[in-house]
Amino acid sequence: AYGGAYNTTANIKYRDITAQAVFTKDAGGTATVTFTSPDSLKDIKFVYTEQLVTVSYKEMEFSLDPNSFLASSVTQTVISSIDMVTRQNGVRVQLKESGLCVTGEMETGNFELVLDKESGNALRLNVPQDELEVEFVNFSFVK
């Protein structure tokens, strides 16, 4: 099976913000998120490990406890929901016409992740309580 490693471009709608970011996660569990738009977020990079979240922009870099408020942001919500699905931890799966619909619950609220029926790749994530919608472009798990 998959070790949870993946890469994708994500079109993010969070409340009244629209952004795009590249998400990658390696087999060792390190997740990296790099924003590509809008200009106000472009080139901001988050690197998540179990012990630390490192945020960098140009020459600046700082680290945070993964449980801090800033670290538990939109990017962490996306990473956590995909992790729950790959571990099949506390999720419900339902086959729908739109794809394989996986629902679960995180601290921030309920989420729905729609997977492609054929490939199992992520297509869309919806977290209604956070007013968060993510469309995944060219999502692929890395074997």
N, C-alpha and C positions, 0 to 999 in steps of 0.2 A: 504494500500500500504506500501511501504518501507519508512523508515525515512531517508534513505541514509546511514545507518550503514552497514558496510561490512568488510570482511577480505579476504586476498588473498596473495599468494606468487607471486612475479613478476620477470620474467627474463627480464632484461633491457639491451638494446643495445643503447648506446648514443655515436654517432660519433665512436671513436675507443675503447670505454670502454664497457666492458661487466660486468654486476653486477647482483646480486640477492638481493631482499629485501622483507620483510614482511610488508604489508600495512594493517592497521586496522583503522576503523572509528567507533566511538560509536554514540549512538542515540543523545547524547548531542552536537555532531559536532566536537569533538576533534579527529584529525587524527594523527596516529603514524606510522612512517616509520623506520624500523630497518634493516640495511644492514647486510646480512649474507655472502656475498662474493663480490669482491675479498678480500684478506687479508688486503689490504690498506684501505678498507672502512668498514671491518667487525666490527660490534658492534657500529658503529656510528648510533645514533638515533635522529630523528627529531620529535618533537611533535608540531603540528599546532593547535592553537586555533584562534579565530577571532582576538584577540588582540596581540598575541605573537607567535613567533616561538622559541622553546627551542631546542638547539642542545647539545647533550651530548655524551661523549666518556670516558669510564672508570670513573675516578674521576672528570673529567672536565665537566663543563656545562656553557653555556652562552645563553642569549636570544637576539632575534633580532626583529625588527619591521617586520611584515609580508610583507611589501612592499619593503624591502631592496633587493639589488641585490642578495645576497647569499640565502636569503629565497625564492626567486622566481626561484628556481632551478628545476631540472628534477622532483624531488619528488612532488613539488608544481604543476607542469604541469599535472602529473598523477592525483593528488587529484582533481584539478580544473575541468579537463575534465569529470571525473566521477560525480562530483557534478552537472555540467551543465546538464548531461544526466538525473540524478535522479530528478532534478527540472524541466526537460523538458524546459529549459530556452534557447531560441535562437538556437535550434538544429533542424536538418532535419533528418527524419528517412526514410530509404529505405529498402525494403525486398530484399535480394540478396541470391544467393545459399549458400554463405559462412556464412550467418547469418543475423541478423538485423543490418544494417549499419547506425550508427548515426554519422552525421557530424556537426561540429560547428566551431566557431571562438573564439579564445582567444587572449590576447595581444601578446602572443608569435607566433601566427599564427593559421592556420587551423588544425583541428584534425579529425581523423576518429576512432571511437570506434566500434568494432564489438562485438555484443552480441549474445549469444546462442538463437536460435529461440524458443526453448521450455522453458528454465528456465529464460531467460532474464539476465543471468550472463555474466559478461564481459569475452571476450576471448582474444582480441588483441586491442592495441592502437597504432596508427601511427601519429606522428607529423613531417611531412616531413621537414619543415623549421628548426627544431631543430635537424634533423637527429636522431630522437628518435623513437625506436620501443620497445614495451613492450608486452610480452606474459604473460597472467595471468594463474596461475596454481591453480586449486581448488577455484576459485573465488566464494564467496557466499554472498548474501545480508543477513543481520541479521534482522529478523522481530521484 
